[in-house]
Amino acid sequence: MTGGEAASSWLLDKLAPALGGLFGGLSLAMFWTPEKLREKGKIASIFIAGGISAMAGFALTGIVAIQLGIDQNKLDVIIGLSWFLGLLSIAVMNWLANFMAAREHLDIAEVGREINAARKGQEPQPIRAKPSPIKPATPKPATSKAVTAKATRKPQGAKA
């Protein structure tokens, strides 16, 4: 094996888990995206989800493969494993984001009590969300120049 072949083999071994994780995460992110992430915009949410899933595939595939006793030279198995890990990372991110969004205006102590109650198998007390100190912005009515010009234009034949 020459130096160029060794370098390309090494690069492929490192990029394959990242690409598998990227595609696994994006396959879930296309259908299930938290509201907070959607607020950032479509392109930003794709980069955020893609980065999380690619890094999960890159960082965790080797560790999980060793724990499961998978031969790391089998690239197709490694890509499938990293795809699953990327998908799982986006699922965990979505669950955490939705959990935090539902409890955004609660004290940390109230969230802790809810988690402890769930851990003990007790029914958690209803969430009493505090009113937000920030008032939501009221959207301005959408008017374009064409609509405004049309409304101010005088009909043909009308005298001024």
C-alpha positions as CSV (number, residue, x, y, z in Angstrom):
1,M,0.0,0.0,0.0
2,T,1.5,3.3,-1.0
3,G,1.3,6.5,1.1
4,G,-1.5,7.9,-1.0
5,E,-3.6,4.8,-0.6
6,A,-3.0,4.7,3.1
7,A,-4.0,8.3,3.5
8,S,-7.2,7.9,1.5
9,S,-8.0,4.7,3.5
10,W,-7.5,6.5,6.8
11,L,-9.6,9.5,5.6
12,L,-12.4,7.1,4.5
13,D,-12.3,5.4,7.9
14,K,-12.6,8.7,9.7
15,L,-15.2,10.3,7.4
16,A,-17.5,7.2,7.1
17,P,-18.9,7.3,10.6
18,A,-19.4,11.1,10.4
19,L,-21.3,10.8,7.1
20,G,-23.4,7.9,8.5
21,G,-24.2,9.9,11.6
22,L,-25.0,13.0,9.4
23,F,-27.5,11.1,7.2
24,G,-29.0,9.3,10.2
25,G,-29.6,12.5,12.1
26,L,-30.9,14.4,9.1
27,S,-33.3,11.6,8.2
28,L,-35.0,12.1,11.5
29,A,-34.6,15.9,11.6
30,M,-36.5,16.2,8.3
31,F,-39.7,15.0,10.1
32,W,-39.2,15.9,13.8
33,T,-37.7,19.3,14.7
34,P,-38.3,21.1,18.0
35,E,-40.0,24.4,17.8
36,K,-37.0,26.3,19.3
37,L,-34.8,24.9,16.6
38,R,-37.4,25.8,13.9
39,E,-37.3,29.4,15.1
40,K,-33.7,29.6,14.1
41,G,-34.6,29.1,10.4
42,K,-34.5,26.1,8.1
43,I,-30.8,26.4,7.1
44,A,-29.6,27.0,10.7
45,S,-31.6,24.0,12.0
46,I,-30.1,21.8,9.3
47,F,-26.6,22.8,10.3
48,I,-27.3,22.4,14.0
49,A,-28.9,19.0,13.6
50,G,-26.3,17.9,11.0
51,G,-23.4,18.9,13.2
52,I,-24.8,17.1,16.3
53,S,-25.5,13.9,14.4
54,A,-22.2,14.0,12.4
55,M,-20.2,14.5,15.6
56,A,-22.2,11.7,17.4
57,G,-21.4,9.3,14.6
58,F,-17.7,10.4,14.5
59,A,-17.2,10.3,18.3
60,L,-19.3,7.4,19.4
61,T,-19.2,4.8,16.6
62,G,-15.7,3.5,17.6
63,I,-16.6,3.2,21.3
64,V,-20.0,1.5,20.6
65,A,-18.4,-0.8,18.0
66,I,-15.8,-2.0,20.5
67,Q,-18.4,-2.5,23.2
68,L,-20.5,-4.6,20.8
69,G,-17.5,-6.5,19.5
70,I,-18.0,-5.3,15.9
71,D,-15.0,-5.5,13.6
72,Q,-14.1,-1.9,12.7
73,N,-12.8,-2.9,9.3
74,K,-16.3,-3.7,8.1
75,L,-17.1,-0.3,6.7
76,D,-20.8,-1.1,5.8
77,V,-21.5,-2.2,9.4
78,I,-19.8,0.8,10.8
79,I,-21.7,3.2,8.6
80,G,-25.0,1.5,9.6
81,L,-24.0,1.8,13.3
82,S,-23.1,5.5,12.9
83,W,-26.4,6.1,11.0
84,F,-28.3,4.7,14.0
85,L,-26.2,6.8,16.5
86,G,-26.8,9.9,14.5
87,L,-30.5,9.2,14.5
88,L,-30.4,8.5,18.2
89,S,-28.5,11.8,18.9
90,I,-31.2,13.9,17.2
91,A,-34.0,12.0,19.0
92,V,-32.3,12.7,22.3
93,M,-31.8,16.4,21.3
94,N,-35.5,16.7,20.4
95,W,-36.7,15.1,23.6
96,L,-34.5,17.4,25.7
97,A,-35.5,20.5,23.7
98,N,-39.2,19.7,24.0
99,F,-38.8,18.9,27.7
100,M,-37.1,22.2,28.3
101,A,-39.5,24.2,26.2
102,A,-42.5,22.9,28.2
103,R,-40.8,24.0,31.4
104,E,-39.2,27.2,30.2
105,H,-40.6,29.5,32.9
106,L,-40.3,27.1,35.9
107,D,-37.8,27.3,38.6
108,I,-35.1,24.6,38.6
109,A,-36.5,23.3,41.9
110,E,-39.9,22.7,40.4
111,V,-38.3,20.8,37.4
112,G,-36.3,18.8,39.9
113,R,-39.4,17.9,41.9
114,E,-41.1,16.8,38.7
115,I,-38.2,14.6,37.7
116,N,-37.9,13.0,41.1
117,A,-41.6,12.3,41.2
118,A,-41.4,10.6,37.8
119,R,-38.3,8.6,38.9
120,K,-40.3,7.3,41.9
121,G,-43.2,6.4,39.7
122,Q,-45.5,9.0,41.2
123,E,-47.8,11.2,39.2
124,P,-46.1,14.6,38.7
125,Q,-47.9,17.6,39.9
126,P,-49.4,19.8,37.1
127,I,-47.0,22.4,35.7
128,R,-47.8,25.9,36.8
129,A,-46.0,27.9,34.2
130,K,-45.2,31.5,35.3
131,P,-46.1,34.2,32.9
132,S,-43.3,35.1,30.6
133,P,-41.6,38.4,31.5
134,I,-41.1,39.0,27.8
135,K,-44.2,40.0,25.7
136,P,-44.4,38.3,22.3
137,A,-43.9,40.7,19.4
138,T,-47.1,41.4,17.5
139,P,-46.6,40.9,13.8
140,K,-47.2,43.8,11.5
141,P,-49.7,43.2,8.7
142,A,-48.0,42.2,5.5
143,T,-48.4,44.8,2.8
144,S,-46.4,44.9,-0.3
145,K,-45.7,47.8,-2.7
146,A,-47.9,46.2,-5.3
147,V,-50.9,45.9,-3.0
148,T,-50.4,49.5,-1.8
149,A,-50.0,50.9,-5.4
150,K,-53.1,48.9,-6.5
151,A,-55.2,50.4,-3.7
152,T,-54.1,54.0,-4.5
153,R,-54.4,53.7,-8.3
154,K,-57.4,55.5,-9.8
155,P,-59.5,53.6,-12.3
156,Q,-59.0,54.4,-16.0
157,G,-61.4,57.0,-17.3
158,A,-62.0,58.5,-13.8
159,K,-61.4,62.2,-13.6
160,A,-59.3,63.6,-10.8
